Amino acid sequence: MSDTLLIQTCAPTLAGLKTGSLFSCPYDSEESLREALRRVNRLLCGKGLRVLPLRKRGGHALIYVYRPALLERDLHRSAACELLRERGYCCEDPAQCLRLLRHRLCEDADFPHEIGLFLGYPPEDVRGFIEDRRACKCIGCWKVYGDEEKARAAFDRFDRCTRVYCACHRKGVPLEALAVSV
């Protein structure tokens, strides 16, 4: 797992603008993946970030980079909690929610679209995607069903952040220096 890939796909999370990010990462062996995850977690843990594999298939791991404090805040919001409860989650325990999400990603045939809540997407957009995909107002990092103006502003912030972080990394700024404490 390269730092470059992590920065390209997770800059808004590293910057504290977003709760979480997902990316697919190839790996050669279970041991190499474990070592890469240990290395990145050592670098980022002190900044309030965690990195974990949600699913492994065919030599690729679906990696979740997130801020536990922001995830807890997000999952305790009433609209998010209601949506999760409808799907069998216990909102009071984010770690338990993550375990169930991992299980669904690995075992269920259907993709758990509630994953958007774990990425910091607005609950009304996650619900809109689940219930009526045709009513989408715009598309950016996610499909928007609620506040289009607010979503477009977030997309712009995330885009600018990613460009700045990638440029800084190309100039030699290391991953751990780009991650901010929140």
QUIMO-V209815 format. One record per backbone hydrogen bond with DSSP energy under -0.5 kcal/mol. NH is the residue of the N-H (numbers start at 0). CO is the residue of the C=O. E is the energy in kcal/mol with one decimal. If there is no record, write none. Layout:
{{NH	CO	E} {NH	CO	E}}
This chain:
{{5	1	-2.0} {6	2	-2.6} {7	3	-2.7} {8	4	-1.9} {9	5	-1.8} {10	6	-1.2} {12	9	-0.8} {13	9	-2.6} {14	10	-2.3} {15	12	-1.2} {16	11	-2.6} {17	11	-1.2} {19	118	-0.9} {20	64	-2.6} {22	62	-1.8} {24	60	-2.7} {26	58	-2.5} {32	28	-2.2} {33	29	-2.7} {34	30	-2.5} {35	31	-2.2} {36	32	-2.6} {37	33	-2.5} {38	34	-2.5} {39	35	-2.4} {40	36	-2.6} {41	37	-2.4} {42	38	-1.8} {43	39	-2.2} {44	40	-2.5} {46	43	-1.7} {47	44	-2.0} {48	43	-1.5} {49	65	-2.6} {51	63	-2.3} {53	61	-3.5} {54	61	-0.9} {56	59	-2.9} {59	56	-1.9} {60	24	-3.0} {61	54	-3.1} {62	22	-3.3} {62	60	-0.8} {63	51	-3.1} {64	20	-2.6} {64	62	-0.6} {65	49	-2.6} {65	63	-0.5} {66	18	-2.0} {67	65	-0.6} {70	66	-2.6} {71	67	-2.5} {72	68	-1.9} {73	69	-2.8} {74	70	-2.8} {75	71	-1.3} {76	72	-0.5} {76	73	-1.1} {80	76	-3.0} {81	77	-2.5} {82	78	-1.8} {83	79	-2.5} {84	80	-3.0} {85	81	-2.0} {86	82	-0.6} {86	83	-1.2} {87	84	-1.9} {88	83	-2.3} {90	88	-0.7} {92	89	-1.6} {96	92	-2.1} {97	93	-2.5} {98	94	-2.0} {99	95	-2.3} {100	96	-2.6} {101	97	-2.7} {102	98	-2.3} {103	99	-2.6} {104	100	-2.5} {105	101	-2.1} {106	102	-3.0} {107	103	-1.3} {112	110	-1.2} {114	111	-2.0} {115	112	-1.5} {116	113	-1.9} {117	113	-0.6} {117	114	-1.1} {118	114	-0.6} {118	115	-0.9} {119	116	-0.6} {120	115	-2.5} {124	121	-1.1} {125	121	-2.0} {126	122	-3.0} {127	123	-1.9} {128	124	-2.2} {129	125	-2.1} {130	126	-2.9} {131	127	-2.7} {134	131	-1.6} {135	132	-0.8} {136	143	-3.6} {137	143	-0.9} {139	141	-2.3} {143	137	-3.0} {147	145	-1.1} {150	146	-2.1} {151	147	-2.8} {152	148	-2.0} {153	149	-2.0} {154	150	-2.9} {155	151	-2.2} {156	152	-2.2} {157	153	-2.9} {158	154	-2.4} {159	155	-2.7} {160	156	-2.6} {161	157	-2.4} {162	158	-2.3} {163	159	-2.7} {164	160	-3.0} {165	161	-2.6} {166	162	-2.3} {167	163	-2.6} {168	164	-2.5} {169	165	-2.3} {170	166	-1.3} {171	168	-1.7} {172	167	-2.3} {176	173	-1.0} {177	173	-1.3} {177	174	-0.8} {178	174	-1.5} {179	13	-2.5} {181	46	-0.7}}
